């Protein structure tokens, strides 16, 4: 049997995440002691592996819960599906690497690329998601933000910018940590509250979608990464974790 802190360390997720999985009836321990300590069996870890595979492939917790709790759920079939999806993902990455190599060769004057070659490997589904995210959370949020900012005095805008800067500097100092790290999640919670207090009402879904824009839109990425290379990626992943940890079961 494994204690909850042992499982968290083994898997690389926070204890808080495991607590949340328990609360929404997604992943529960085999045994809870009289002192309320959680203990997990090897079978539990196999189930957790399934959950994390689906999570890495972009499934929401609600979707995963529906899948793994289905009476027709079959572990082997699930692994075969996950393998297929991972192979497709690897193929796309390999194709994009090929496009990057060709683009470098073109810049060096070795070859001339066709327009088809230039965009070979880019996922059309990903581009569709990007456009949807911008439509749902990007431009509307920006417009609302500008409207609110225009109502602030110069000093209020300076104070707001200073508070914004402090949050991003905190994340810059945490860029070596993972998105589920407790210190990172505390700052992301601070960012979530900052946005809701100053720029409108953000649902958890909208917050996660905004995080996607941080890595999909180079304007966001460039500005955020001024606080440290990779901060935009950390924020995006941490915002997804935050939304997942706080969503209703």
Secondary structure, 3 states (H helix, E strand, C coil): CEEHHHHHHHHCCCHHHHHHHHHCCCCCCCEECCCCCEEECHHHHHHHHHHHHHHHCCCCHHHHHHHHCCCCCCHHHHHHHHHHHHHHHHHHHHHHHHHHHHHHHHHCCCCCCCHHHHCCCCCHHHHHHHHHHHHHHHHHHHHHHHHHHHCCCHHHHHHHHHHHHHHHHHHHHCCCCCCCCHHHHHHHHHHHHHHHHHCCCCCHHHHHHHHHHHHHCHHHHHHHHHHCCCHHHHHHHHHHHHHHHHCCC
